[in-house]
């Protein structure tokens, strides 16, 4: 556990220290995100902050490489080298997009290519370990497309939620923390290292190091450089994680049979939900899937009256609820988990809907006051009438 803590501190400290340097470089080279109708920031803000996160990742990997605790991973696991190569390529793609812009098709093609390199370097969803059920082996025909799909989906899901200051970094930190705890919960972490836990703790570190500069009002954005880097790290961690036998959970019943499959999905549930809603929404309107709009989940929260920071914090809370639920399924009694989840969800729902409820209450009070000032009509009040002025009598057609 001490080794993981060291790696976390190195990742967070390096990212925190380098972010202002990257900010100066972004300003110098004109990497500025200017306000527009579909964006929520109102002042030009430097972007490409993901470069600091990328360096933080590399430095943390270098430190982990030197620690004896991770010695076995250096000798047997393909993920560390594959992660360095593919994360560098993904961050480079983000730099190009932040600096010059790329079409949606070009970006998707490059992401598929990078995911293919990951597969060629030996990282793929080759099998699942189902508690008490053994291995569910995937053939190459299933493993390769599923791996590529997972990488592309994770990168784009995190990219889509990166619409408010601090939102993507905070949500990914929550998701990665959840997956880290899940990966180390089943054994003696002092004896063996986990690839998935290593990448998860590095992801948490670079997010925590970047957040002080990115929380509202942001002094720098991570840009596609950061969001696609985070997507790649989360994808690699979860791919490595589902292929590890952690042993059966202590409690939780039959629902935990698919736990190694559910946790990676649930930790990214909100970003994936946002992607799904965006696809459905744009398809129904006859728009392209990559067409930008202002109808994401966080846009809707702001539309009902939440401020910038309130919206981000609410998204954090919803992410924590979903991720905590995923983690609790396998280690706590199912009925207790269900009760706590329902209770927390109800409280969060009320907090989320509070501005709309208060607005309706104010409107009702205003309507009541308006009606009171008019007062009731007296019972004996007569309706005023206007008697028309008689005009000249029409001429008698019988008279000469």
C-alpha positions as semicolon CSV with decimal commas, in nm:
position;residue;x (nm);y (nm);z (nm)
1;X;0,000;0,000;0,000
2;X;0,291;0,235;0,070
3;X;0,411;0,190;-0,289
4;X;0,071;0,294;-0,424
5;X;0,076;0,601;-0,197
6;X;0,420;0,701;-0,326
7;X;0,304;0,669;-0,688
8;X;-0,009;0,871;-0,613
9;X;0,188;1,153;-0,450
10;X;0,437;1,164;-0,737
11;X;0,159;1,177;-0,998
12;X;-0,034;1,447;-0,811
13;X;0,273;1,656;-0,723
14;X;0,421;1,648;-1,073
15;X;0,092;1,741;-1,237
16;X;0,025;2,020;-0,989
17;X;0,374;2,168;-1,034
18;X;0,376;2,151;-1,415
19;X;0,024;2,278;-1,486
20;X;0,114;2,651;-1,451
21;X;0,416;2,591;-1,677
22;X;0,191;2,433;-1,940
23;X;-0,048;2,727;-1,900
24;X;0,228;2,974;-1,987
25;X;0,329;2,766;-2,289
26;X;-0,033;2,739;-2,405
27;X;-0,071;3,117;-2,396
28;X;0,258;3,165;-2,581
29;X;0,164;2,923;-2,859
30;X;-0,194;3,045;-2,888
31;X;-0,367;2,735;-2,752
32;X;-0,663;2,932;-2,621
33;X;-1,025;2,818;-2,595
34;X;-1,238;3,119;-2,683
35;X;-1,598;3,162;-2,561
36;X;-1,878;3,076;-2,802
37;X;-2,252;3,025;-2,801
38;X;-2,230;2,653;-2,717
39;X;-1,960;2,694;-2,450
40;X;-2,017;2,796;-2,091
41;X;-1,698;2,985;-2,012
42;X;-1,702;3,361;-2,069
43;X;-1,331;3,448;-2,086
44;X;-1,060;3,308;-2,317
45;X;-0,888;3,024;-2,130
46;X;-0,565;2,835;-2,209
47;X;-0,612;2,471;-2,295
48;X;-0,389;2,161;-2,339
49;X;-0,356;2,122;-1,960
50;X;-0,357;1,751;-2,031
51;X;0,012;1,783;-2,117
52;X;0,089;1,831;-1,747
53;X;-0,122;1,525;-1,670
54;X;0,068;1,325;-1,933
55;X;0,404;1,419;-1,781
56;X;0,267;1,335;-1,436
57;X;0,169;0,993;-1,569
58;X;0,514;0,931;-1,719
59;X;0,699;1,040;-1,404
60;X;0,472;0,825;-1,185
61;X;0,532;0,528;-1,415
62;X;0,907;0,587;-1,390
63;X;0,894;0,591;-1,011
64;X;0,680;0,276;-1,006
65;X;0,935;0,113;-1,237
66;X;1,204;0,175;-0,975
67;X;1,006;0,048;-0,676
68;X;1,075;-0,318;-0,586
69;X;0,705;-0,371;-0,511
70;X;0,623;-0,345;-0,882
71;X;0,919;-0,559;-0,993
72;X;0,707;-0,852;-1,109
73;X;0,498;-0,626;-1,332
74;X;0,813;-0,509;-1,510
75;X;0,896;-0,868;-1,600
76;X;0,560;-1,019;-1,692
77;X;0,290;-0,759;-1,761
78;X;0,256;-0,606;-2,110
79;X;0,035;-0,322;-1,986
80;X;0,300;-0,075;-1,857
81;X;0,488;-0,041;-2,186
82;X;0,166;-0,055;-2,388
83;X;0,016;0,218;-2,171
84;X;0,316;0,448;-2,215
85;X;0,302;0,410;-2,594
86;X;-0,074;0,438;-2,642
87;X;-0,129;0,712;-2,382
88;X;0,143;0,917;-2,551
89;X;-0,025;0,869;-2,889
90;X;-0,366;0,957;-2,746
91;X;-0,231;1,270;-2,577
92;X;-0,060;1,365;-2,904
93;X;-0,391;1,330;-3,087
94;X;-0,545;1,557;-2,826
95;X;-0,273;1,819;-2,874
96;X;-0,342;1,827;-3,248
97;X;-0,715;1,862;-3,186
98;X;-0,669;2,135;-2,924
99;X;-0,422;2,327;-3,139
100;X;-0,564;2,295;-3,489
101;X;-0,889;2,104;-3,463
102;X;-0,975;1,776;-3,635
103;X;-1,289;1,635;-3,788
104;X;-1,493;1,385;-3,591
105;X;-1,419;1,112;-3,847
106;X;-1,044;1,176;-3,837
107;X;-1,043;1,170;-3,457
108;X;-1,243;0,846;-3,445
109;X;-1,015;0,683;-3,701
110;X;-0,707;0,779;-3,500
111;X;-0,863;0,647;-3,179
112;X;-0,939;0,312;-3,344
113;X;-0,582;0,298;-3,473
114;X;-0,438;0,365;-3,126
115;X;-0,669;0,106;-2,971
116;X;-0,546;-0,140;-3,234
117;X;-0,186;-0,073;-3,127
118;X;-0,289;-0,150;-2,768
119;X;-0,427;-0,487;-2,883
120;X;-0,113;-0,565;-3,085
121;X;0,098;-0,496;-2,774
122;X;-0,089;-0,767;-2,586
123;X;-0,356;-0,574;-2,393
124;X;-0,707;-0,693;-2,469
125;X;-1,021;-0,835;-2,313
126;X;-0,908;-1,195;-2,356
127;X;-1,120;-1,346;-2,079
128;X;-1,338;-1,268;-1,781
129;X;-1,312;-1,427;-1,439
130;X;-1,655;-1,496;-1,294
131;X;-1,655;-1,569;-0,919
132;X;-1,733;-1,937;-0,852
133;X;-1,780;-1,994;-1,226
134;X;-1,426;-1,999;-1,368
135;X;-1,309;-1,843;-1,693
136;X;-1,526;-1,703;-1,969
137;X;-1,278;-1,705;-2,257
138;X;-1,316;-1,472;-2,554
139;X;-1,195;-1,567;-2,898
140;X;-0,993;-1,324;-3,107
141;X;-1,300;-1,238;-3,313
142;X;-1,473;-1,113;-2,998
143;X;-1,176;-0,984;-2,796
144;X;-1,028;-0,745;-3,052
145;X;-1,344;-0,550;-3,146
146;X;-1,462;-0,540;-2,783
147;X;-1,128;-0,399;-2,669
148;X;-1,126;-0,135;-2,943
149;X;-1,487;-0,045;-2,870
150;X;-1,415;-0,009;-2,497
151;X;-1,115;0,219;-2,555
152;X;-1,299;0,443;-2,801
153;X;-1,610;0,455;-2,581
154;X;-1,413;0,549;-2,268
155;X;-1,214;0,821;-2,444
156;X;-1,520;0,983;-2,598
157;X;-1,738;0,950;-2,288
158;X;-1,487;1,141;-2,076
159;X;-1,438;1,392;-2,355
160;X;-1,812;1,463;-2,364
161;X;-1,845;1,529;-1,991
162;X;-1,552;1,771;-2,000
163;X;-1,787;2,066;-2,037
164;X;-1,765;2,238;-1,697
165;X;-1,468;2,348;-1,490
166;X;-1,336;2,051;-1,295
167;X;-1,613;1,814;-1,401
168;X;-1,419;1,551;-1,596
169;X;-1,119;1,549;-1,361
170;X;-1,338;1,507;-1,054
171;X;-1,563;1,239;-1,201
172;X;-1,269;1,037;-1,331
173;X;-1,094;1,069;-0,993
174;X;-1,403;0,926;-0,824
175;X;-1,432;0,642;-1,076
176;X;-1,062;0,555;-1,060
177;X;-1,062;0,562;-0,679
178;X;-1,355;0,320;-0,680
179;X;-1,179;0,083;-0,917
180;X;-0,856;0,104;-0,717
181;X;-1,037;0,005;-0,397
182;X;-1,215;-0,275;-0,581
183;X;-0,888;-0,413;-0,718
184;X;-0,703;-0,420;-0,384
185;X;-0,992;-0,529;-0,163
186;X;-0,956;-0,904;-0,227
187;X;-0,605;-0,984;-0,118
188;X;-0,291;-0,893;0,072
189;X;-0,167;-0,583;-0,109
190;X;0,168;-0,603;0,069
191;X;0,268;-0,916;-0,129
192;X;0,159;-0,856;-0,488
193;X;0,104;-0,561;-0,717
194;X;-0,192;-0,513;-0,948
195;X;-0,159;-0,351;-1,289
196;X;-0,516;-0,225;-1,271
197;X;-0,460;-0,077;-0,925
198;X;-0,139;0,092;-1,042
199;X;-0,305;0,265;-1,337
200;X;-0,605;0,355;-1,124
201;X;-0,396;0,525;-0,857
202;X;-0,193;0,714;-1,120
203;X;-0,518;0,832;-1,277
204;X;-0,643;0,955;-0,940
205;X;-0,312;1,132;-0,881
206;X;-0,300;1,328;-1,205
207;X;-0,667;1,428;-1,165
208;X;-0,614;1,548;-0,807
209;X;-0,302;1,739;-0,911
210;X;-0,484;1,911;-1,196
211;X;-0,808;1,997;-1,015
212;X;-0,680;2,301;-0,818
213;X;-0,604;2,473;-1,149
214;X;-0,916;2,352;-1,326
215;X;-1,194;2,397;-1,069
216;X;-1,428;2,691;-1,128
217;X;-1,317;2,949;-1,224
218;X;-1,069;2,746;-1,427
219;X;-0,729;2,890;-1,506
220;X;-0,661;2,621;-1,764
221;X;-0,860;2,346;-1,940
222;X;-0,736;1,990;-1,985
223;X;-0,863;1,992;-2,343
224;X;-0,885;1,681;-2,558
225;X;-0,522;1,624;-2,459
226;X;-0,633;1,546;-2,105
227;X;-0,974;1,391;-2,161
228;X;-0,852;1,135;-2,414
229;X;-0,548;1,057;-2,199
230;X;-0,778;0,989;-1,903
231;X;-1,004;0,777;-2,122
232;X;-0,707;0,567;-2,230
233;X;-0,584;0,518;-1,873
234;X;-0,929;0,419;-1,747
235;X;-0,975;0,179;-2,038
236;X;-0,639;0,007;-1,976
237;X;-0,702;-0,018;-1,601
238;X;-1,044;-0,175;-1,647
239;X;-0,925;-0,409;-1,923
240;X;-0,648;-0,532;-1,693
241;X;-0,888;-0,548;-1,399
242;X;-1,154;-0,774;-1,545
243;X;-0,890;-1,037;-1,618
244;X;-0,783;-1,082;-1,257
245;X;-0,933;-1,335;-1,019
246;X;-0,993;-1,156;-0,692
247;X;-1,174;-1,448;-0,535
248;X;-1,542;-1,459;-0,446
249;X;-1,683;-1,160;-0,260
250;X;-1,764;-1,201;0,105
251;X;-2,134;-1,125;0,075
252;X;-2,385;-0,994;-0,173
253;X;-2,562;-1,295;-0,320
254;X;-2,609;-1,392;-0,681
255;X;-2,581;-1,036;-0,811
256;X;-2,203;-1,046;-0,768
257;X;-2,153;-1,329;-1,016
258;X;-2,091;-1,069;-1,288
259;X;-1,921;-0,820;-1,056
260;X;-1,591;-0,801;-1,249
261;X;-1,795;-0,707;-1,555
262;X;-2,030;-0,466;-1,380
263;X;-1,778;-0,253;-1,193
264;X;-1,598;-0,112;-1,501
265;X;-1,936;-0,029;-1,654
266;X;-2,078;0,128;-1,339
267;X;-1,776;0,345;-1,262
268;X;-1,830;0,514;-1,599
269;X;-2,209;0,491;-1,588
270;X;-2,280;0,866;-1,594
271;X;-2,040;0,948;-1,882
272;X;-2,177;0,653;-2,079
273;X;-2,535;0,760;-2,004
274;X;-2,456;1,109;-2,130
275;X;-2,314;0,961;-2,451
276;X;-2,620;0,740;-2,502
277;X;-2,862;1,028;-2,448
278;X;-2,662;1,248;-2,686
279;X;-2,672;0,982;-2,959
280;X;-3,047;0,928;-2,920
281;X;-3,118;1,302;-2,904
282;X;-2,916;1,390;-3,212
283;X;-3,042;1,094;-3,412
284;X;-3,406;1,190;-3,344
285;X;-3,331;1,543;-3,463
286;X;-3,160;1,419;-3,778
287;X;-2,822;1,557;-3,667
288;X;-2,482;1,394;-3,683
289;X;-2,366;1,209;-3,373
290;X;-2,070;1,446;-3,342
291;X;-2,290;1,757;-3,366
292;X;-2,230;1,974;-3,058
293;X;-2,526;2,095;-2,850
294;X;-2,611;2,231;-2,508
295;X;-2,833;1,949;-2,386
296;X;-2,591;1,735;-2,189
297;X;-2,679;1,635;-1,834
298;X;-2,480;1,920;-1,684
299;X;-2,649;2,170;-1,920
300;X;-2,989;2,054;-1,797
301;X;-2,883;2,090;-1,433
302;X;-2,782;2,450;-1,500
303;X;-3,107;2,514;-1,689
304;X;-3,314;2,427;-1,381
305;X;-3,127;2,680;-1,171
306;X;-2,804;2,530;-1,038
307;X;-2,490;2,741;-1,057
308;X;-2,163;2,630;-1,215
309;X;-2,005;2,495;-0,897
310;X;-2,333;2,349;-0,771
311;X;-2,376;2,156;-1,095
312;X;-2,023;2,016;-1,077
313;X;-2,065;1,913;-0,713
314;X;-2,399;1,747;-0,789
315;X;-2,238;1,549;-1,070
316;X;-1,964;1,446;-0,826
317;X;-2,226;1,325;-0,579
318;X;-2,417;1,126;-0,841
319;X;-2,090;0,971;-0,960
320;X;-1,994;0,882;-0,604
321;X;-2,336;0,724;-0,547
322;X;-2,315;0,507;-0,859
323;X;-1,951;0,412;-0,804
324;X;-2,004;0,344;-0,435
325;X;-2,300;0,125;-0,521
326;X;-2,087;-0,074;-0,764
327;X;-1,823;-0,124;-0,497
328;X;-2,069;-0,213;-0,222
329;X;-2,255;-0,479;-0,420
330;X;-1,987;-0,740;-0,359
331;X;-1,892;-0,672;0,002
332;X;-2,213;-0,579;0,188
333;X;-2,550;-0,748;0,234
334;X;-2,769;-0,683;-0,069
335;X;-3,075;-0,558;0,120
336;X;-2,870;-0,309;0,319
337;X;-2,702;-0,185;0,001
338;X;-3,038;-0,144;-0,171
339;X;-3,179;0,054;0,119
340;X;-2,881;0,287;0,143
341;X;-2,872;0,340;-0,235
342;X;-3,242;0,420;-0,253
343;X;-3,218;0,659;0,042
344;X;-2,917;0,843;-0,097
345;X;-3,072;0,857;-0,443
346;X;-3,391;1,014;-0,304
347;X;-3,194;1,277;-0,114
348;X;-2,984;1,357;-0,421
349;X;-3,293;1,373;-0,639
350;X;-3,452;1,625;-0,404
351;X;-3,135;1,834;-0,396
352;X;-3,113;1,819;-0,775
353;X;-3,475;1,923;-0,822
354;X;-3,472;2,185;-0,543
355;X;-3,431;2,494;-0,768
356;X;-3,726;2,388;-0,984
357;X;-3,942;2,317;-0,677
358;X;-3,855;2,654;-0,523
359;X;-3,931;2,829;-0,851
360;X;-4,274;2,671;-0,870
361;X;-4,343;2,766;-0,510
362;X;-4,243;3,128;-0,575
363;X;-4,460;3,140;-0,885
364;X;-4,753;3,003;-0,685
365;X;-4,704;3,264;-0,412
366;X;-4,685;3,546;-0,668
367;X;-5,003;3,429;-0,836
368;X;-5,175;3,414;-0,496
369;X;-5,065;3,767;-0,406
370;X;-5,178;3,898;-0,742
371;X;-5,521;3,744;-0,693
372;X;-5,542;3,887;-0,338
373;X;-5,467;4,244;-0,451
374;X;-5,750;4,229;-0,703
375;X;-5,992;4,117;-0,430
376;X;-6,328;3,942;-0,476
377;X;-6,609;4,109;-0,675
378;X;-6,896;4,242;-0,452
379;X;-7,204;4,023;-0,459
380;X;-7,440;4,317;-0,546
381;X;-7,211;4,471;-0,803
382;X;-7,393;4,530;-1,127
383;X;-7,235;4,469;-1,459
384;X;-7,186;4,806;-1,632
385;X;-7,365;4,838;-1,957
386;X;-7,339;5,087;-2,237
387;X;-7,668;5,199;-2,392
388;X;-7,621;5,261;-2,760
389;X;-7,719;5,603;-2,892
390;X;-8,020;5,570;-3,121
391;X;-7,952;5,671;-3,475
392;X;-8,194;5,838;-3,723
393;X;-8,507;5,643;-3,805
394;X;-8,489;5,469;-4,136
395;X;-8,690;5,624;-4,418
396;X;-9,033;5,476;-4,488
397;X;-9,019;5,339;-4,840
398;X;-9,400;5,387;-4,877
399;X;-9,379;5,766;-4,843
400;X;-9,335;5,973;-5,158
